[in-house]
Amino acid sequence: MSDSDVTSHGAEGERPGRQALTGQGTGRRRRRGRRGEQPVVPEARFSSYYGRPVLNKPTWEPLDIAGYLYLGGLAGASSLLAAGAHLGGRTSLARVTKLGAFGAISVSLGALVHDLGRPARFVNMLRIFKPTSPMNLGSWLLAAYAPLTSVAAATDVTGRLPRAGTAATAGAAVLAPAVATYTAVLLSDTAVPSWHEAYRQLPFVFAGSAATAGAGLALAAADPAETRPARRLAALGAVLELGCAQLMKRRIGLAAEPFEQGRPHRLMRIAELLTTGGALLAWRSGGRNRAVPAVAGAALLTGSAALRFAVFHAGVASAEDPRYTVLPQRERLEERTRSGGAGRHGEQPQA
């Protein structure tokens, strides 16, 4: 090649895009098979345009929203226990659980409003009624439930208007299962992978977690002679919570990975240990000894809180990593393609 063949745009007749050298630093073309050769194609990584995540991760404050999830469950289970204790004449258990339901839902609402920024945003959600929106239905549910718990607690403490107190206790108990579990529907309705994929199991996990929390409060504060219903609820809740949590992690596939890593994994282990230990202690805590029920109650309350925080942090972690969004979508697309292809050719699906 002569000097005249070289122009300001490169060598005439050459195609730099096809013949560009790929060596690092030396400028020499590497021969195929030479030892120490570096791969030209980089390892595949899951990313998105401009390094932005596929999903915007939740911007909720962990203490506010995870606390809101936990306290709502505690309030709902406490209202159920309060109604049973009220009917059964267990005055100590009824008072503790009525006060517990009122206190828990009040703090829960406070945490929600704090995360929203100002109370007007919560009030604005009550301007319409939209059955297809879990957030809107949840707002109406809380707006109806919270006043009932306040009336039930106030009438029990003051001894006035007993009929109104009975009606409020019954009304709160009717709404209590929804209060304890609607937050699971709220999370599952988002696009966050570890929440959305668990839409079948998460309500049952939250129901069990709420039961252990409510039972824990009763065991820690009520007269031990009246806590037999709480001990039974603790055992039932522990089985439901731990069993459904394990089923959830098996059923949601790749989206279960965040539950087995980092902070969510540690919190899940704490929840499993404390819930199991608290339920066993509660089952054996009959009699008038206050120490054992108090320890069992504290373990159950803490274990329930750890599970709610584990679910919250696992969801945030799954939203941060594009793998948990992209791979399940690809698998579903491939499955639909295979099913569609079999249908077009008239083939029957194999069992």
Number of C-alpha atoms within 10 A of each C-alpha: 7 6 7 8 10 13 9 6 6 11 15 12 8 10 10 10 7 7 9 10 13 14 15 12 6 9 10 10 12 16 9 7 7 8 8 7 12 12 9 9 6 7 6 6 8 13 14 11 7 6 8 11 16 18 16 12 16 16 8 14 14 15 13 19 20 23 21 25 28 26 29 27 35 34 33 34 29 35 34 25 26 32 24 18 23 22 13 12 11 17 16 19 30 29 23 23 31 31 21 26 34 25 18 24 26 21 16 25 21 15 21 22 19 14 18 15 11 11 14 10 11 17 13 11 16 15 10 10 12 13 10 8 13 18 18 19 19 20 19 18 16 19 15 14 26 19 16 25 30 22 21 31 26 18 20 22 12 9 10 11 13 13 11 14 22 18 15 22 28 22 18 30 24 16 18 24 19 20 27 27 23 22 22 24 22 19 23 23 16 14 16 24 29 32 27 20 23 24 19 16 21 25 23 21 27 29 27 30 36 36 33 38 34 33 32 33 26 32 33 23 20 22 19 24 15 22 26 19 15 27 29 16 25 34 23 15 28 30 19 19 28 21 14 21 23 13 14 22 20 12 15 20 14 18 27 23 17 25 23 15 13 12 16 25 19 16 23 25 18 20 27 21 14 23 34 21 17 29 27 16 22 29 17 12 23 17 14 12 12 17 13 20 30 23 19 29 31 20 27 37 28 18 28 33 25 25 29 27 23 23 24 23 22 28 26 22 22 24 24 19 18 18 18 23 21 14 14 17 12 11 11 11 12 12 12 12 12 12 14 12 12 13 12 8 8 9 10 9 9 4 3
